[in-house]
Amino acid sequence: MSIVKFYRNDPSAPKTTMPARLGANVILTCKGRLLLEKRRDSDTWGLVGGGVKKTEEPIQAIAREIYEELGLRIPQNQFRKLAVYGEPGRLGRIAAFQDGSIWRMVIVLYGLDFPEEPQLRISAESKDLRFFTKEE
């Protein structure tokens, strides 16, 4: 059962009940394939990442999230900052949780290309990890 539903630029998204939340995601590639994680909380495939803690910078958060979700320790200087996504107003990326809290997400996106496929560990937050080709 899903504990969160995500909306992206959807006029039917519910109105937020909480302040905007800062998150960090990463596009992880290897030999032209993209790593996605199947999230346990929403049963959807997505990029690795998560929320930025109050004491962290987004780059610190993505390094922490990669360790927590994949079991990999990656030095912060290996990530490339690609973009910041945070559409203003009610639309944008909205996360509605079962507890009734509804957040607008502002995401800092990073990139990293692995020369060889790393040995990954599936965390309690994930159901599966897989590299996908463009066709998939």
KOLZA-352498 format. One record per residue: residue number from 1; x negated, y, z negated of N, C-alpha, C, O in turn. Coordinates in nm, 2 decimals, padded with zeros to 4 digits. Last residue first. Layout:
BEGIN
> seq_n.x_n.y_n.z_ca.x_ca.y_ca.z_c.x_c.y_c.z_o.x_o.y_o.z
> NUM_X_Y_Z_X_Y_Z_X_Y_Z_X_Y_Z
...
END
This chain:
BEGIN
> seq_n.x_n.y_n.z_ca.x_ca.y_ca.z_c.x_c.y_c.z_o.x_o.y_o.z
> 136_-01.41_00.12_02.24_-01.33_00.07_02.13_-01.26_00.18_02.06_-01.18_00.16_01.97
> 135_-01.57_00.28_02.41_-01.45_00.21_02.46_-01.36_00.16_02.35_-01.23_00.17_02.37
> 134_-01.78_00.35_02.24_-01.68_00.45_02.29_-01.56_00.39_02.34_-01.45_00.45_02.32
> 133_-01.80_00.10_01.98_-01.84_00.16_02.10_-01.74_00.27_02.14_-01.64_00.27_02.08
> 132_-01.85_00.10_01.62_-01.76_00.10_01.74_-01.83_00.16_01.86_-01.90_00.25_01.85
> 131_-01.95_-00.07_01.34_-01.99_00.02_01.45_-01.90_00.00_01.57_-01.88_-00.12_01.61
> 130_-01.77_-00.09_01.03_-01.80_-00.14_01.16_-01.85_-00.03_01.26_-01.80_00.08_01.25
> 129_-01.65_-00.21_00.73_-01.74_-00.11_00.79_-01.78_-00.18_00.93_-01.81_-00.29_00.94
> 128_-01.36_-00.24_00.52_-01.45_-00.29_00.62_-01.54_-00.17_00.67_-01.50_-00.06_00.65
> 127_-01.24_-00.13_00.30_-01.20_-00.27_00.33_-01.30_-00.33_00.43_-01.32_-00.45_00.43
> 126_-01.38_00.07_00.03_-01.36_00.03_00.17_-01.31_-00.11_00.18_-01.33_-00.19_00.10
> 125_-01.43_00.12_-00.23_-01.34_00.22_-00.16_-01.31_00.17_-00.02_-01.22_00.23_00.04
> 124_-01.61_-00.07_-00.31_-01.47_-00.09_-00.36_-01.37_00.01_-00.29_-01.25_-00.02_-00.29
> 123_-01.82_-00.10_-00.01_-01.79_-00.06_-00.15_-01.65_-00.09_-00.19_-01.57_-00.14_-00.10
> 122_-02.04_-00.30_00.16_-01.90_-00.25_00.16_-01.87_-00.22_00.01_-01.89_-00.31_-00.08
> 121_-02.35_-00.22_00.28_-02.28_-00.28_00.17_-02.14_-00.22_00.17_-02.13_-00.10_00.17
> 120_-02.56_-00.28_00.56_-02.46_-00.20_00.49_-02.40_-00.29_00.38_-02.39_-00.41_00.39
> 119_-02.86_-00.24_00.71_-02.79_-00.34_00.63_-02.69_-00.26_00.54_-02.74_-00.18_00.46
> 118_-02.85_-00.05_01.02_-02.89_-00.07_00.88_-02.81_-00.18_00.82_-02.70_-00.22_00.87
> 117_-02.97_-00.08_01.35_-02.86_-00.09_01.26_-02.90_-00.13_01.12_-02.97_-00.23_01.10
> 116_-03.22_00.18_01.42_-03.18_00.03_01.41_-03.06_00.02_01.32_-03.04_00.10_01.23
> 115_-03.20_00.45_01.42_-03.27_00.39_01.53_-03.24_00.24_01.54_-03.24_00.18_01.65
> 114_-02.91_00.63_01.34_-03.00_00.53_01.30_-03.07_00.47_01.42_-03.01_00.44_01.52
> 113_-02.84_00.97_01.32_-02.85_00.86_01.42_-02.95_00.76_01.36_-03.07_00.79_01.34
> 112_-02.61_01.18_01.17_-02.73_01.11_01.15_-02.73_00.99_01.25_-02.63_00.92_01.26
> 111_-02.44_01.49_01.08_-02.47_01.38_01.17_-02.60_01.31_01.14_-02.69_01.37_01.09
> 110_-02.16_01.64_00.90_-02.30_01.61_00.93_-02.32_01.50_01.03_-02.22_01.43_01.06
> 109_-01.92_01.88_00.82_-01.95_01.76_00.90_-02.10_01.75_00.93_-02.16_01.85_00.98
> 108_-01.72_01.98_00.57_-01.85_02.00_00.63_-01.89_01.87_00.69_-01.90_01.77_00.63
> 107_-01.37_02.06_00.55_-01.48_01.95_00.57_-01.60_02.01_00.63_-01.60_02.08_00.73
> 106_-01.11_02.11_00.35_-01.21_02.19_00.42_-01.33_02.09_00.43_-01.38_02.05_00.33
> 105_-00.77_02.02_00.31_-00.91_01.98_00.31_-00.99_02.07_00.40_-00.96_02.10_00.51
> 104_-00.51_02.08_00.09_-00.57_02.12_00.23_-00.72_02.09_00.22_-00.79_02.14_00.13
> 103_-00.32_01.84_-00.09_-00.44_01.92_-00.08_-00.46_01.96_00.07_-00.43_01.88_00.16
> 102_-00.09_01.76_-00.32_-00.10_01.78_-00.18_-00.21_01.88_-00.16_-00.20_01.99_-00.21
> 101_00.03_01.53_-00.56_-00.06_01.64_-00.53_-00.08_01.64_-00.38_-00.10_01.54_-00.32
> 100_00.19_01.30_-00.60_00.25_01.42_-00.57_00.16_01.54_-00.54_00.21_01.64_-00.49
> 99_00.06_01.06_-00.63_00.09_01.13_-00.75_00.16_01.26_-00.73_00.20_01.33_-00.83
> 98_00.00_00.98_-00.37_00.12_00.93_-00.43_00.16_01.00_-00.56_00.28_01.00_-00.60
> 97_-00.10_01.28_-00.17_-00.13_01.16_-00.26_00.00_01.11_-00.33_00.09_01.19_-00.34
> 96_-00.18_01.41_00.13_-00.07_01.40_00.03_-00.08_01.26_-00.04_-00.08_01.16_00.02
> 95_-00.39_01.63_00.28_-00.39_01.49_00.22_-00.28_01.50_00.11_-00.28_01.58_00.02
> 94_-00.44_01.79_00.59_-00.36_01.79_00.46_-00.37_01.64_00.41_-00.35_01.55_00.49
> 93_-00.60_02.00_00.79_-00.61_01.86_00.74_-00.55_01.86_00.60_-00.60_01.92_00.51
> 92_-00.38_02.23_00.94_-00.51_02.19_00.92_-00.51_02.04_00.88_-00.43_01.96_00.92
> 91_-00.13_02.45_00.80_-00.17_02.34_00.88_-00.32_02.32_00.86_-00.38_02.38_00.77
> 90_-00.11_02.67_00.63_-00.05_02.54_00.58_-00.10_02.42_00.67_-00.10_02.31_00.62
> 89_-00.43_02.84_00.65_-00.29_02.83_00.64_-00.24_02.69_00.60_-00.32_02.61_00.55
> 88_-00.72_02.76_00.86_-00.64_02.84_00.76_-00.49_02.81_00.76_-00.44_02.75_00.85
> 87_-00.91_02.47_00.89_-00.81_02.56_00.95_-00.74_02.63_00.85_-00.70_02.57_00.75
> 86_-01.20_02.38_00.87_-01.11_02.43_00.76_-01.01_02.52_00.81_-01.01_02.64_00.78
> 85_-01.50_02.24_00.93_-01.36_02.24_00.97_-01.27_02.28_00.85_-01.28_02.22_00.74
> 84_-01.82_02.30_01.04_-01.73_02.31_00.92_-01.59_02.32_00.98_-01.56_02.41_01.06
> 83_-02.08_02.10_01.19_-01.97_02.19_01.19_-01.90_02.20_01.05_-01.93_02.12_00.97
> 82_-02.33_01.97_01.15_-02.27_01.98_01.29_-02.16_02.09_01.29_-02.16_02.17_01.39
> 81_-02.64_01.93_01.01_-02.51_01.99_00.99_-02.45_02.02_01.13_-02.52_02.09_01.21
> 80_-02.81_01.63_01.00_-02.79_01.76_01.08_-02.65_01.81_01.04_-02.56_01.73_01.05
> 79_-03.02_01.47_00.76_-02.89_01.50_00.81_-02.89_01.63_00.89_-02.96_01.72_00.85
> 78_-03.27_01.45_00.64_-03.25_01.37_00.77_-03.11_01.40_00.83_-03.09_01.36_00.94
> 77_-03.28_01.57_00.40_-03.34_01.65_00.52_-03.32_01.57_00.65_-03.35_01.62_00.75
> 76_-03.19_01.39_00.21_-03.10_01.50_00.26_-03.15_01.57_00.38_-03.07_01.61_00.47
> 75_-03.26_01.04_00.27_-03.31_01.18_00.23_-03.22_01.29_00.29_-03.18_01.28_00.41
> 74_-03.04_00.79_00.18_-03.09_00.87_00.29_-03.14_01.00_00.24_-03.06_01.07_00.17
> 73_-02.98_00.48_00.07_-03.03_00.61_00.02_-03.10_00.68_00.14_-03.20_00.63_00.19
> 72_-02.68_00.29_00.10_-02.80_00.34_00.16_-02.85_00.47_00.10_-02.77_00.56_00.07
> 71_-02.43_00.19_00.04_-02.55_00.13_-00.03_-02.68_00.18_00.02_-02.79_00.12_00.00
> 70_-02.20_00.29_00.13_-02.28_00.20_00.22_-02.39_00.14_00.15_-02.45_00.04_00.20
> 69_-02.08_00.44_-00.07_-01.99_00.37_00.02_-02.07_00.27_00.11_-02.01_00.17_00.16
> 68_-02.29_00.56_-00.23_-02.17_00.49_-00.29_-02.10_00.40_-00.19_-02.06_00.29_-00.23
> 67_-02.46_00.66_-00.03_-02.51_00.56_-00.12_-02.39_00.49_-00.18_-02.39_00.36_-00.19
> 66_-02.29_00.84_00.10_-02.35_00.73_00.18_-02.40_00.62_00.08_-02.39_00.50_00.12
> 65_-02.23_01.01_-00.12_-02.12_00.93_-00.06_-02.18_00.81_00.02_-02.13_00.70_00.02
> 64_-02.48_01.13_-00.15_-02.43_01.05_-00.26_-02.32_00.96_-00.20_-02.32_00.84_-00.24
> 63_-02.51_01.27_00.09_-02.61_01.17_00.05_-02.56_01.08_-00.06_-02.58_00.96_-00.05
> 62_-02.29_01.44_00.07_-02.29_01.34_00.17_-02.39_01.23_00.15_-02.37_01.11_00.17
> 61_-02.35_01.60_-00.16_-02.24_01.51_-00.16_-02.24_01.40_-00.05_-02.21_01.29_-00.08
> 60_-02.57_01.74_-00.06_-02.59_01.65_-00.17_-02.47_01.55_-00.18_-02.49_01.43_-00.21
> 59_-02.44_01.89_00.13_-02.55_01.80_00.17_-02.58_01.70_00.06_-02.61_01.58_00.09
> 58_-02.27_02.05_-00.03_-02.21_01.95_00.06_-02.32_01.85_00.11_-02.29_01.73_00.12
> 57_-02.39_02.07_-00.37_-02.38_02.13_-00.23_-02.33_02.02_-00.14_-02.34_01.90_-00.17
> 56_-02.23_02.02_-00.69_-02.30_01.98_-00.57_-02.29_02.08_-00.45_-02.20_02.16_-00.45
> 55_-02.06_02.06_-00.90_-02.21_02.09_-00.92_-02.29_02.05_-00.80_-02.41_02.06_-00.81
> 54_-01.81_01.99_-00.81_-01.83_02.13_-00.85_-01.98_02.16_-00.86_-02.02_02.27_-00.83
> 53_-01.84_01.75_-00.54_-01.82_01.79_-00.68_-01.86_01.93_-00.71_-01.94_01.99_-00.63
> 52_-01.66_01.70_-00.25_-01.78_01.76_-00.30_-01.76_01.80_-00.45_-01.66_01.87_-00.47
> 51_-01.52_01.39_-00.13_-01.51_01.52_-00.20_-01.65_01.57_-00.25_-01.73_01.49_-00.29
> 50_-01.65_01.21_00.15_-01.56_01.23_00.04_-01.57_01.37_-00.02_-01.62_01.46_00.05
> 49_-01.75_00.96_00.39_-01.76_01.09_00.32_-01.66_01.09_00.21_-01.60_00.99_00.17
> 48_-01.73_00.82_00.71_-01.78_00.80_00.58_-01.79_00.94_00.52_-01.83_01.04_00.58
> 47_-01.44_00.84_00.92_-01.58_00.87_00.89_-01.61_00.85_00.74_-01.52_00.87_00.66
> 46_-01.20_00.57_00.94_-01.24_00.71_00.94_-01.39_00.72_00.92_-01.46_00.62_00.90
> 45_-00.90_00.38_00.96_-01.04_00.39_01.00_-01.08_00.54_01.00_-01.00_00.62_01.04
> 44_-00.68_00.31_00.69_-00.71_00.37_00.82_-00.86_00.37_00.84_-00.94_00.37_00.74
> 43_-00.57_00.26_00.44_-00.57_00.15_00.54_-00.59_00.21_00.68_-00.54_00.16_00.78
> 42_-00.59_00.43_00.23_-00.49_00.47_00.33_-00.48_00.36_00.44_-00.40_00.38_00.53
> 41_-00.77_00.32_00.04_-00.66_00.40_00.00_-00.55_00.43_00.10_-00.44_00.46_00.07
> 40_-00.97_00.18_00.19_-00.88_00.10_00.11_-00.75_00.19_00.07_-00.64_00.13_00.06
> 39_-01.07_00.26_00.52_-01.04_00.30_00.38_-00.94_00.22_00.31_-00.84_00.18_00.37
> 38_-01.31_00.14_00.71_-01.16_00.12_00.69_-01.13_00.15_00.55_-01.18_00.07_00.46
> 37_-01.54_00.35_00.86_-01.51_00.27_00.75_-01.36_00.26_00.74_-01.28_00.35_00.77
> 36_-01.76_00.35_01.15_-01.64_00.39_01.08_-01.61_00.29_00.96_-01.66_00.18_00.96
> 35_-02.03_00.45_01.35_-01.99_00.37_01.23_-01.86_00.43_01.17_-01.85_00.55_01.14
> 34_-02.06_00.43_01.69_-02.01_00.51_01.58_-01.97_00.42_01.46_-01.89_00.33_01.48
> 33_-02.32_00.37_01.93_-02.20_00.33_01.86_-02.18_00.41_01.73_-02.28_00.45_01.67
> 32_-02.57_00.44_02.03_-02.45_00.48_02.10_-02.32_00.44_02.04_-02.21_00.46_02.10
> 31_-02.75_00.34_01.84_-02.75_00.29_01.98_-02.62_00.32_02.05_-02.56_00.23_02.12
> 30_-02.56_00.45_01.59_-02.67_00.37_01.61_-02.65_00.31_01.75_-02.56_00.24_01.78
> 29_-02.43_00.72_01.38_-02.44_00.64_01.50_-02.56_00.56_01.50_-02.66_00.58_01.43
> 28_-02.22_00.88_01.17_-02.33_00.79_01.17_-02.33_00.71_01.30_-02.23_00.64_01.33
> 27_-02.10_01.18_01.08_-02.10_01.09_01.20_-02.23_01.01_01.20_-02.33_01.07_01.22
> 26_-01.96_01.24_00.76_-02.08_01.22_00.84_-02.05_01.14_00.96_-01.98_01.03_00.95
> 25_-01.82_01.49_00.54_-01.81_01.37_00.62_-01.94_01.36_00.71_-02.01_01.46_00.73
> 24_-01.71_01.64_00.25_-01.82_01.63_00.34_-01.80_01.49_00.41_-01.78_01.39_00.35
> 23_-01.48_01.89_00.12_-01.53_01.76_00.14_-01.65_01.76_00.24_-01.68_01.86_00.30
> 22_-01.30_02.10_-00.10_-01.42_02.09_-00.01_-01.46_01.94_00.00_-01.48_01.87_-00.10
> 21_-00.96_02.19_-00.10_-01.06_02.10_-00.15_-01.17_02.08_-00.05_-01.15_02.06_00.07
> 20_-00.74_02.45_-00.20_-00.81_02.38_-00.10_-00.93_02.30_-00.16_-00.98_02.34_-00.26
> 19_-00.52_02.39_-00.48_-00.61_02.47_-00.41_-00.68_02.38_-00.30_-00.69_02.26_-00.31
> 18_-00.20_02.22_-00.44_-00.33_02.23_-00.51_-00.41_02.33_-00.42_-00.39_02.35_-00.31
> 17_00.01_02.18_-00.28_00.04_02.21_-00.42_-00.08_02.24_-00.50_-00.08_02.27_-00.62
> 16_00.11_02.25_00.05_00.01_02.22_-00.05_00.06_02.26_-00.19_00.13_02.36_-00.20
> 15_00.40_02.11_00.21_00.33_02.23_00.16_00.23_02.19_00.05_00.26_02.10_-00.03
> 14_00.36_01.83_00.45_00.42_01.90_00.33_00.33_02.02_00.28_00.22_02.03_00.32
> 13_00.38_01.85_00.80_00.30_01.83_00.68_00.36_01.90_00.56_00.41_02.01_00.57
> 12_00.50_01.92_01.04_00.58_01.85_00.94_00.51_01.82_00.81_00.56_01.75_00.72
> 11_00.30_02.02_01.20_00.40_02.12_01.14_00.49_02.05_01.03_00.55_02.12_00.95
> 10_-00.03_01.93_01.17_00.11_01.87_01.18_00.21_01.97_01.12_00.20_01.98_01.00
> 9_-00.31_01.92_01.16_-00.24_02.02_01.24_-00.09_01.98_01.27_-00.04_01.99_01.38
> 8_-00.29_01.61_01.03_-00.38_01.70_01.09_-00.31_01.79_01.19_-00.25_01.74_01.29
> 7_-00.25_01.43_00.73_-00.18_01.51_00.83_-00.29_01.60_00.90_-00.38_01.65_00.82
> 6_-00.25_01.13_00.54_-00.32_01.24_00.60_-00.24_01.30_00.72_-00.18_01.23_00.79
> 5_-00.16_00.99_00.24_-00.12_01.01_00.38_-00.19_01.13_00.43_-00.19_01.24_00.36
> 4_-00.26_00.75_00.00_-00.27_00.88_00.05_-00.22_00.88_00.20_-00.24_00.78_00.27
> 3_-00.22_00.49_-00.07_-00.20_00.59_-00.18_-00.22_00.73_-00.13_-00.20_00.83_-00.21
> 2_-00.06_00.22_00.08_-00.13_00.34_00.10_-00.11_00.44_-00.02_00.00_00.46_-00.06
> 1_-00.08_-00.12_00.00_00.00_00.00_00.00_-00.09_00.12_00.00_-00.19_00.13_-00.08
END
